[in-house]
Amino acid sequence: MGLITNVLLAPIIGPLLPFILLAKLFLSLAFLPVFIFFSPILIPLWFAKVAFRTITCLLLLPFAPILIPLKVLRWIL
C-alpha cells in the first residue's frame, strides 16, 4: 500500500518539493523569535521531560525481563 501510494504521489509531490522545503524554512525562521521568546519556558520543560524519561527508564529497569518481550511481541504482532 505504501509503495503504491508513493508511486502515485511522486509525480505530484516531486515538482512541489522545492516549494515545500522553502515553506518549511520560512516557517522555521518565522517562528524563531517566538521560540526565543518562549525558550525560558520551553527549555526547562524539555529538561523536565528528559529527566522524567530517564528516571522512568531507571525505575523500570528491574522489569526489563518482562517488558522487553512485550515490546518485541508488539513489533511482531
N, C-alpha and C positions, 0 to 999 in steps of 0.2 A: 504494500500500500504506500509506504513512504517513498519508494523508488519511483513508482508511477506518478505520484504527486510531484516529486522533484522534476521528473522529465516533462510533465505538463506545464509546470510553472516556470521552468528555466527560461523559455523564450520571452516570458512576460517580465520576470524579475531581472534577468540579465542586463538588458539595456537601462533599467532603472537603478541598478546598483550604485553607480557613482553619485546619483542624486540622493539616494537613501543614506549613503555614507556621509555626504556633505550635510544632510539634515541632522544626522546624529552628532556630527562635530559641532554644528551650530548650536544645537540644544545643549550639548555638554558645556560649551563656552558660555551660553546664555545663563545657565543655572550655576555657573561657578561663583558669582557673587552671593547667590542665595546659600550655597554650600559654605562659603567662608563666613557668612553672617551667622549661620546655624551651627558652625563647627564647634563652638563651646558646648553645645548640647549633644551633637551627633557623635563626637569623638568619645566622650565619657560613656555614652550608650553603647558604642561599639566595643569599648574595653570591657564594659559590664557583660555584654553578650559573650565575648571571648572567654572571660573568666568563668561565666556560668557554664559554658560548654566544657571547659577544661575540668572544672570541679565535678560536673556531672559525669564526665568520662572516667575520672579517677574514682568516683564513688561507685560507678557501675562495673569497674574492673573486676571485682570478685565474681560478678555474674557472667563474665565472658564465656565460660564453657556452655552456658545456656543461651546467651544472646547471639553469639556468632553463628551457631547452626540455624537459628531462626532467621537471621538475615540472609544466609545462604539459601534457605528454603524460599524466602520471599523473592529472591532473584530468579530462582529456578521456576517457581510457580508464577 
